[in-house]
């Protein structure tokens, strides 16, 4: 049974399929504590909580206590706690950056020590600076705290709210909110959202809505009615909601989008992916990052229709879904850059080498920018390394998928306040990996794929990275795959490194077919000319 189009509630078979199970606490109506025990002092100040109905359970996550119907009908998905924790952290930092421009200071519980350090640094001003500060008569900034309505704060929409768990957590854990609208097409879900708002004492911030999510967003396209934050977390594809979302979000606002149709986006059904996102997915080891770039391409393409463009803040691939956080801006001149931000992929079906072809080209002519069609293709009819054919995928977003400065702010806030979220350690790990990724290098190779192509043992990841570094190229890992290598090295250099590795870990070449990619690649000696520096050193590293 489902209420709404959201993965807060999921069927039994999906629950059993989840790999990472985490125990959760719930109480039936017979064992539920008193109102004072479940709501806390802030809730009791707003409105008295409702009691539980027979057979209902209470699920606690973060600061929220959510009423669910009978445990035999619906299930709480604990794997998504990471998703909700990360969203709260991202929106908090987004609010901090945006509201300071409106004269509002955001205060997060547990960050008292950070504020003390900041004040002590201000106390070390010189006497002249103090006198200058004393002469200022600026109006002091307002303070926004969690659970309190901020008139200059953010207007948030959760389009597919189901039980309202995510929205309740926003109201309880994210400071600087003016309102939270939790919408669901189901009347039963909307009624449950209202009860959960009262149960948690946030009905002064959270309003339930029972509409089609797209129609609701279309109704809010006016500049004064748009939302500062729109969160879409459907059970499946968000494709049908994207057109409305890019119009209903405020200029500079934040879109938080989840996709769980990974089979489609990872290459199992390229034609379906094209019909939903305007991009052909292909089966490749880099499919998880490609999925992120497909949804970013789709968002930017739909926004461009309305003279808007996107700026990705954070894009992650975790568990069985992908999640992107992007800001949407309006600007006709910047939208002209859209074509040059997209690229087609030429992927070799034999060895897995890939090349990107930008859709557009822009050149600077003094103060003016000239736009033209890109030239190509970047590859010949057959792969130059193994002789196999290429398959085409895309277009995909070819620009950075993260904003490093913003990610660092979120990481610092989470690591400085580790008790705020139940999945703080995991958030720190993922964001730490994200900050180390090469921003300007789309997609990646995997060492197991490379070794499988030439039928040799897999080289240690550290040695492979060192070989590329000593060859004069940049290298990083990827949060999307544990064996991934992101590098600006061309495929020719990567295969030279694998040839050097194969010399110390020889393959029985008599067993290789002369038409196989492995035979073709290993039949070529590693080049050691000036165009491929460091190959001799590479041999020493890998030997």
C-alpha positions as CSV (number, residue, x, y, z in Angstrom):
1,X,0.0,0.0,0.0
2,X,1.2,3.5,-0.9
3,X,0.1,6.9,0.3
4,X,1.4,9.5,-2.2
5,X,4.3,9.2,-4.6
6,X,7.1,9.1,-2.0
7,X,9.5,6.6,-0.6
8,X,8.8,7.4,3.0
9,X,6.3,4.6,2.7
10,X,7.2,1.6,0.7
11,X,5.7,-1.9,0.0
12,X,6.8,-5.0,1.8
13,X,8.7,-6.4,-1.2
14,X,10.7,-3.2,-1.6
15,X,11.5,-3.2,2.1
16,X,12.8,-6.7,2.0
17,X,15.0,-5.9,-1.1
18,X,16.9,-3.1,0.7
19,X,20.4,-4.2,1.4
20,X,21.1,-1.9,4.3
21,X,18.5,-2.5,7.0
22,X,18.6,-0.5,10.1
23,X,16.4,-1.1,13.1
24,X,13.9,1.6,14.0
25,X,11.9,2.3,17.0
26,X,8.1,2.5,16.9
27,X,5.4,2.4,19.5
28,X,1.8,1.3,19.2
29,X,-1.1,3.3,20.7
30,X,-1.2,0.9,23.7
31,X,2.5,1.6,24.6
32,X,2.7,5.3,23.5
33,X,4.0,7.7,26.2
34,X,2.1,10.7,27.3
35,X,1.8,13.9,25.3
36,X,4.4,15.7,27.3
37,X,6.9,12.9,26.7
38,X,6.5,12.8,22.9
39,X,6.2,16.5,22.0
40,X,8.7,18.4,24.2
41,X,8.4,21.9,25.5
42,X,8.3,23.7,22.2
43,X,5.4,21.6,20.9
44,X,3.4,22.1,24.0
45,X,3.7,25.9,23.6
46,X,2.0,25.8,20.1
47,X,-0.8,23.3,20.2
48,X,-1.6,20.1,22.2
49,X,-0.7,16.9,20.3
50,X,-3.3,14.5,19.2
51,X,-3.4,11.0,20.7
52,X,-2.7,7.9,18.8
53,X,-5.5,6.0,17.0
54,X,-5.8,2.2,17.6
55,X,-3.1,0.3,15.7
56,X,-1.0,3.4,14.9
57,X,2.7,3.5,15.4
58,X,5.2,6.3,16.1
59,X,8.5,6.4,14.2
60,X,11.2,8.7,15.5
61,X,13.8,10.2,13.2
62,X,15.9,13.3,14.0
63,X,13.7,15.6,16.0
64,X,10.5,14.3,14.5
65,X,8.0,11.7,15.8
66,X,5.7,10.6,13.0
67,X,2.4,8.9,13.2
68,X,2.0,5.9,10.8
69,X,-1.0,3.7,10.2
70,X,-1.0,0.0,11.1
71,X,2.5,-1.5,10.8
72,X,1.0,-4.2,8.7
73,X,0.0,-1.8,5.9
74,X,3.0,0.6,5.5
75,X,6.7,0.6,6.4
76,X,9.2,3.3,7.4
77,X,12.3,3.3,5.2
78,X,15.3,3.9,7.4
79,X,17.8,3.8,4.5
80,X,16.4,7.2,3.4
81,X,17.5,8.8,6.7
82,X,20.8,9.7,5.1
83,X,18.9,11.5,2.3
84,X,16.8,13.5,4.8
85,X,19.7,14.3,7.0
86,X,21.8,15.5,4.1
87,X,18.9,17.6,2.8
88,X,18.4,19.3,6.2
89,X,22.2,20.1,6.2
90,X,22.2,21.5,2.7
91,X,19.0,23.6,3.2
92,X,20.5,25.0,6.5
93,X,23.6,26.2,4.7
94,X,21.6,27.5,1.8
95,X,19.4,29.5,4.3
96,X,22.5,30.8,6.0
97,X,23.9,32.2,2.8
98,X,20.6,33.5,1.5
99,X,19.2,35.0,4.7
100,X,22.3,37.0,5.5
101,X,21.4,39.1,2.5
102,X,18.0,39.7,4.1
103,X,19.5,40.8,7.4
104,X,18.8,37.5,9.2
105,X,21.3,35.5,11.2
106,X,20.7,31.7,11.3
107,X,21.2,30.0,14.6
108,X,21.6,26.2,14.7
109,X,21.4,24.2,18.0
110,X,24.8,22.8,18.8
111,X,26.8,25.5,17.0
112,X,27.3,27.6,20.1
113,X,31.0,27.0,20.1
114,X,31.3,28.2,16.5
115,X,29.6,31.5,17.5
116,X,31.9,32.0,20.5
117,X,35.0,31.6,18.3
118,X,33.6,34.1,15.9
119,X,32.9,36.6,18.7
120,X,36.4,36.2,20.1
121,X,37.9,36.9,16.8
122,X,35.8,40.1,16.5
123,X,37.0,41.1,20.0
124,X,40.6,41.2,18.7
125,X,39.9,44.3,16.5
126,X,42.2,47.2,16.8
127,X,41.1,50.3,18.7
128,X,40.5,52.2,15.5
129,X,38.3,49.4,14.1
130,X,36.3,49.4,17.4
131,X,35.8,53.2,17.2
132,X,34.6,52.8,13.7
133,X,32.2,50.0,14.6
134,X,30.8,52.0,17.5
135,X,30.0,54.9,15.2
136,X,27.8,52.6,13.0
137,X,24.1,52.8,13.4
138,X,23.0,49.9,11.3
139,X,19.9,48.0,12.4
140,X,21.0,44.7,14.1
141,X,20.4,41.5,12.2
142,X,17.4,39.4,13.1
143,X,18.0,36.0,14.6
144,X,16.3,32.9,13.1
145,X,16.1,29.7,15.2
146,X,14.6,26.3,14.6
147,X,10.9,25.8,15.1
148,X,10.2,29.6,14.9
149,X,8.5,31.4,12.0
150,X,10.8,33.9,10.3
151,X,9.0,36.5,8.3
152,X,12.0,37.1,6.1
153,X,12.7,33.4,5.9
154,X,12.4,30.7,3.2
155,X,9.3,29.3,1.7
156,X,9.7,25.6,1.3
157,X,7.6,23.1,-0.7
158,X,7.7,19.3,-0.5
159,X,5.7,18.3,-3.5
160,X,5.3,14.6,-2.7
161,X,5.1,14.5,1.1
162,X,3.3,11.2,1.9
163,X,3.5,11.1,5.7
164,X,5.1,14.5,6.0
165,X,8.2,13.2,7.7
166,X,10.6,15.3,5.7
167,X,8.6,18.4,6.1
168,X,8.2,18.0,9.8
169,X,11.9,17.6,10.1
170,X,12.5,20.8,8.1
171,X,10.2,22.6,10.5
172,X,11.9,21.2,13.6
173,X,15.6,21.2,12.4
174,X,16.1,23.9,9.8
175,X,16.2,27.5,11.0
176,X,15.0,30.5,9.1
177,X,11.8,29.2,7.6
178,X,8.7,31.3,6.8
179,X,6.6,28.4,5.8
180,X,6.7,24.7,4.8
181,X,4.0,23.3,2.4
182,X,3.7,19.6,2.5
183,X,1.7,18.5,-0.5
184,X,0.3,15.1,-1.5
185,X,-2.4,14.1,-4.0
186,X,-3.9,11.6,-1.6
187,X,-6.5,13.0,0.8
188,X,-5.6,10.4,3.4
189,X,-1.9,11.4,3.2
190,X,-2.9,15.1,3.5
191,X,-4.9,14.3,6.6
192,X,-2.0,12.4,8.1
193,X,0.3,15.3,7.3
194,X,-1.9,17.7,9.3
195,X,-2.0,15.3,12.2
196,X,1.8,14.9,12.2
197,X,2.2,18.7,12.1
198,X,0.0,19.1,15.2
199,X,1.6,16.0,16.9
200,X,5.0,17.6,16.6
201,X,3.8,21.1,17.4
202,X,4.8,22.7,14.1
203,X,1.4,23.5,12.7
204,X,2.3,27.2,12.9
205,X,5.0,26.5,10.2
206,X,3.7,23.5,8.3
207,X,0.6,23.5,6.1
208,X,-0.8,20.4,4.5
209,X,-1.9,20.6,0.8
210,X,-3.9,18.1,-1.2
211,X,-3.2,18.8,-4.9
212,X,-1.5,17.5,-8.0
213,X,2.1,18.5,-7.4
214,X,2.6,19.8,-10.9
215,X,-0.5,21.9,-10.8
216,X,0.4,23.3,-7.4
217,X,3.8,24.4,-8.8
218,X,2.3,25.8,-12.0
219,X,0.0,28.0,-9.8
220,X,3.0,29.4,-8.1
221,X,4.9,30.6,-11.1
222,X,4.4,34.3,-10.3
223,X,7.6,36.0,-9.1
224,X,6.0,36.9,-5.7
225,X,4.6,33.4,-5.2
226,X,7.6,31.2,-6.0
227,X,9.2,29.0,-3.4
228,X,12.7,29.4,-2.2
229,X,13.2,25.7,-1.9
230,X,11.4,22.9,-3.7
231,X,12.0,19.2,-2.7
232,X,10.8,16.4,-5.0
233,X,11.5,12.9,-3.7
234,X,9.3,10.6,-5.8
235,X,9.1,6.8,-5.7
236,X,10.5,6.5,-9.2
237,X,11.2,9.2,-11.8
238,X,10.7,12.9,-11.2
239,X,10.6,13.7,-14.9
240,X,6.9,14.7,-15.0
241,X,7.4,17.3,-12.3
242,X,10.6,19.0,-13.6
243,X,9.0,21.5,-16.0
244,X,6.8,22.9,-13.2
245,X,9.6,22.9,-10.7
246,X,12.0,25.0,-12.7
247,X,9.3,27.6,-13.1
248,X,8.0,27.6,-9.5
249,X,11.3,28.1,-7.8
250,X,12.5,31.6,-7.0
251,X,15.4,33.3,-8.7
252,X,18.4,31.9,-7.0
253,X,16.2,29.3,-5.3
254,X,17.1,25.7,-4.5
255,X,15.8,22.5,-6.2
256,X,16.3,19.2,-4.3
257,X,15.6,16.3,-6.7
258,X,15.8,12.5,-6.1
259,X,15.7,9.8,-8.9
260,X,15.2,6.2,-8.0
261,X,14.7,4.9,-11.6
262,X,18.3,3.8,-11.8
263,X,17.8,0.9,-14.1
264,X,16.6,3.4,-16.8
265,X,19.3,6.0,-16.1
266,X,22.1,3.4,-15.9
267,X,21.7,2.1,-19.4
268,X,19.2,-0.8,-19.2
269,X,16.6,1.2,-21.2
270,X,18.2,4.0,-23.2
271,X,15.1,4.8,-25.2
272,X,13.0,5.2,-22.0
273,X,15.7,7.4,-20.6
274,X,15.6,9.6,-23.7
275,X,11.8,9.9,-23.5
276,X,12.0,11.0,-19.8
277,X,15.1,13.1,-19.6
278,X,16.1,13.8,-23.3
279,X,19.3,11.8,-23.0
280,X,20.3,8.3,-24.1
281,X,21.9,6.3,-21.2
282,X,24.4,3.6,-22.0
283,X,25.7,0.6,-20.0
284,X,29.2,1.6,-18.7
285,X,31.1,1.4,-15.5
286,X,30.6,5.2,-15.0
287,X,26.8,4.8,-15.2
288,X,26.2,6.3,-11.7
289,X,27.9,9.6,-12.4
290,X,26.4,9.6,-15.9
291,X,23.0,9.3,-14.2
292,X,23.8,12.5,-12.2
293,X,24.8,14.3,-15.4
294,X,21.6,13.1,-17.2
295,X,19.3,14.6,-14.6
296,X,21.4,17.9,-14.5
297,X,21.2,18.0,-18.3
298,X,17.4,17.6,-18.2
299,X,17.0,20.3,-15.5
300,X,19.1,22.8,-17.4
301,X,17.3,22.0,-20.7
302,X,13.9,22.6,-19.2
303,X,15.0,25.7,-17.4
304,X,16.5,27.2,-20.6
305,X,13.0,27.2,-22.1
306,X,12.1,29.9,-19.6
307,X,15.4,31.8,-19.9
308,X,16.7,30.2,-16.7
309,X,19.8,28.2,-16.0
310,X,21.1,25.9,-13.2
311,X,24.1,26.0,-10.9
312,X,24.7,22.6,-9.2
313,X,25.6,22.8,-5.5
314,X,25.9,19.0,-4.7
315,X,25.2,15.8,-6.7
316,X,25.5,12.4,-5.0
317,X,24.9,8.8,-6.0
318,X,24.2,6.7,-2.9
319,X,22.5,3.4,-2.2
320,X,19.8,2.9,-4.9
321,X,19.2,6.5,-5.9
322,X,20.7,9.8,-7.0
323,X,20.2,13.1,-5.4
324,X,21.0,16.6,-6.8
325,X,20.8,20.1,-5.2
326,X,20.8,22.9,-7.8
327,X,20.2,26.6,-7.7
328,X,18.1,28.1,-10.5
329,X,18.7,31.6,-11.8
330,X,17.2,33.8,-14.5
331,X,19.4,35.3,-17.2
332,X,19.0,35.4,-21.0
333,X,22.7,36.0,-21.7
334,X,23.9,33.1,-19.5
335,X,21.3,30.7,-21.0
336,X,23.2,31.1,-24.3
337,X,26.0,29.1,-22.7
338,X,23.7,26.1,-22.2
339,X,24.7,24.2,-25.4
340,X,28.4,24.4,-24.6
341,X,27.7,22.9,-21.2
342,X,26.2,19.7,-22.7
343,X,28.2,16.9,-24.4
344,X,27.7,13.6,-26.2
345,X,29.6,10.5,-25.2
346,X,31.4,8.2,-27.6
347,X,32.0,4.9,-25.7
348,X,34.0,2.0,-27.1
349,X,32.1,-1.3,-26.7
350,X,35.4,-3.2,-26.7
351,X,37.8,-1.5,-24.2
352,X,35.5,1.0,-22.6
353,X,37.5,4.1,-23.6
354,X,35.3,7.2,-23.9
355,X,35.4,10.6,-25.4
356,X,33.2,13.6,-24.9
357,X,31.9,15.9,-27.6
358,X,30.5,19.3,-26.6
359,X,27.2,20.3,-28.2
360,X,28.2,23.9,-28.7
361,X,31.2,26.2,-28.8
362,X,31.8,29.6,-27.4
363,X,34.7,31.9,-28.1
364,X,35.5,35.3,-26.6
365,X,36.1,38.2,-28.9
366,X,37.1,41.0,-26.6
367,X,33.9,42.0,-24.7
368,X,31.7,39.9,-26.9
369,X,31.0,36.2,-26.8
370,X,30.5,34.3,-30.1
371,X,28.5,31.1,-30.1
372,X,28.7,28.4,-32.8
373,X,28.2,24.7,-33.4
374,X,30.9,22.4,-32.1
375,X,33.2,20.5,-34.6
376,X,33.7,16.8,-34.4
377,X,33.5,13.9,-33.9
378,X,36.5,13.3,-31.6
379,X,36.9,9.7,-32.6
380,X,37.3,7.8,-35.9
381,X,34.9,5.1,-37.2
382,X,36.7,2.5,-35.0
383,X,38.4,2.7,-31.6
384,X,42.1,3.6,-32.0
385,X,43.0,1.3,-29.1
386,X,41.1,-1.9,-29.7
387,X,39.5,-1.6,-33.1
388,X,36.0,-2.0,-31.9
389,X,33.0,0.3,-32.7
390,X,31.7,3.2,-30.6
391,X,28.2,3.7,-29.2
392,X,26.8,7.1,-28.5
393,X,25.1,8.3,-25.4
394,X,23.9,11.6,-24.0
395,X,23.7,14.5,-24.2
396,X,24.8,14.9,-20.6
397,X,25.8,17.8,-18.3
398,X,29.6,18.3,-18.9
399,X,30.3,21.1,-16.4
400,X,31.1,20.6,-12.6
401,X,28.4,18.7,-10.7
402,X,29.4,20.2,-7.3
403,X,30.1,23.7,-5.9
404,X,33.3,23.0,-3.9
405,X,33.0,26.1,-1.7
406,X,29.4,25.3,-0.7
407,X,30.1,21.6,-0.1
408,X,33.0,22.6,2.2
409,X,30.6,24.8,4.2
410,X,28.1,21.9,4.6
411,X,31.0,19.5,5.6
412,X,32.3,22.0,8.2
413,X,28.9,22.5,9.7
414,X,28.2,18.7,10.0
415,X,31.6,17.9,11.3
416,X,31.5,20.7,13.8
417,X,28.1,19.6,15.1
418,X,28.2,15.7,14.9
419,X,25.3,15.1,17.2
420,X,22.8,17.0,15.0
421,X,22.2,14.0,12.6
422,X,22.1,10.3,13.0
423,X,24.1,9.8,9.8
424,X,26.7,12.5,10.4
425,X,29.6,10.2,10.0
426,X,28.4,9.0,6.6
427,X,27.7,12.5,5.5
428,X,31.2,13.5,6.5
429,X,32.6,10.6,4.5
430,X,30.6,11.3,1.3
431,X,31.2,15.0,1.4
432,X,34.9,14.6,2.1
433,X,35.2,12.4,-1.0
434,X,33.2,14.9,-3.0
435,X,35.5,17.8,-2.1
436,X,38.5,15.8,-3.4
437,X,37.0,14.9,-6.8
438,X,38.3,16.6,-9.9
439,X,35.7,19.2,-10.8
440,X,36.5,19.6,-14.5
441,X,36.8,15.8,-15.4
442,X,33.5,14.2,-16.3
443,X,33.0,10.4,-15.7
444,X,35.7,7.9,-14.7
445,X,37.4,4.6,-15.3
446,X,37.5,1.6,-12.9
447,X,40.7,-0.4,-12.4
448,X,38.8,-3.7,-12.4
449,X,37.2,-2.8,-15.8
450,X,40.7,-2.0,-17.2
451,X,42.3,-5.2,-16.0
452,X,39.3,-7.2,-17.1
453,X,39.7,-5.8,-20.6
454,X,43.3,-7.1,-20.9
455,X,42.6,-10.2,-18.8
456,X,45.3,-9.5,-16.2
457,X,45.4,-9.1,-12.5
458,X,43.9,-5.9,-11.1
459,X,46.6,-3.4,-10.1
460,X,46.4,-1.8,-6.6
461,X,44.5,1.4,-6.8
462,X,47.2,3.4,-5.0
463,X,49.9,2.2,-7.5
464,X,47.7,3.0,-10.5
465,X,47.0,6.5,-9.2
466,X,50.8,7.0,-8.5
467,X,51.6,5.9,-12.1
468,X,49.2,8.5,-13.6
469,X,50.5,11.2,-11.2
470,X,54.1,10.5,-12.2
471,X,53.1,10.6,-15.8
472,X,52.1,14.2,-15.3
473,X,48.3,13.9,-15.0
474,X,45.8,14.8,-12.3
475,X,43.9,12.0,-10.5
476,X,41.2,11.6,-8.0
477,X,38.7,9.1,-6.7
478,X,34.9,9.3,-7.0
479,X,32.2,9.0,-4.4
480,X,30.1,7.2,-6.9
481,X,32.3,4.1,-7.2
482,X,34.9,2.7,-4.8
483,X,37.3,1.5,-7.6
484,X,36.9,4.6,-9.7
485,X,39.7,6.8,-11.2
486,X,38.9,10.3,-12.4
487,X,41.8,11.6,-14.4
488,X,42.6,14.1,-17.2
489,X,44.9,11.5,-18.8
490,X,43.8,10.5,-22.3
491,X,42.9,6.9,-22.9
492,X,46.2,6.3,-24.7
493,X,48.1,7.1,-21.5
494,X,45.8,4.9,-19.4
495,X,46.4,1.9,-21.7
496,X,50.1,2.6,-21.6
497,X,50.0,2.3,-17.8
498,X,48.1,-1.0,-18.2
499,X,50.7,-2.3,-20.6
500,X,53.4,-1.5,-18.1
501,X,51.4,-3.4,-15.4
502,X,51.0,-6.4,-17.7
503,X,54.7,-6.7,-18.2
504,X,55.2,-7.5,-14.6
505,X,51.9,-9.5,-14.5
506,X,52.1,-11.2,-17.8
507,X,49.0,-12.6,-19.6
508,X,49.1,-15.9,-21.6
509,X,48.8,-14.2,-25.0
510,X,48.5,-17.5,-26.8
511,X,45.0,-17.9,-25.3
512,X,43.9,-14.4,-26.6
513,X,41.8,-14.2,-29.7
514,X,43.5,-12.0,-32.3
515,X,40.3,-10.1,-32.7
516,X,39.9,-9.4,-29.0
517,X,40.5,-6.0,-27.5
518,X,43.1,-7.4,-25.1
519,X,45.2,-8.8,-28.0
520,X,45.0,-5.5,-29.9
521,X,45.9,-3.4,-26.8
522,X,48.8,-5.6,-25.7
523,X,50.2,-5.9,-29.2
524,X,51.3,-2.2,-28.9
525,X,54.3,-1.3,-26.9
526,X,54.1,1.5,-24.3
527,X,55.2,4.8,-25.8
528,X,58.1,6.6,-24.1
529,X,58.4,9.7,-26.3
530,X,57.9,13.3,-25.2
531,X,54.1,13.1,-25.8
532,X,53.8,10.5,-23.0
533,X,56.3,11.5,-20.3
534,X,56.8,9.4,-17.2
535,X,56.2,5.9,-18.9
536,X,59.6,4.7,-17.8
537,X,58.9,5.8,-14.2
538,X,55.5,4.2,-14.5
539,X,57.1,0.8,-15.2
540,X,59.2,1.1,-12.1
541,X,56.1,2.1,-10.0
542,X,54.0,-0.8,-11.2
543,X,56.8,-3.4,-11.3
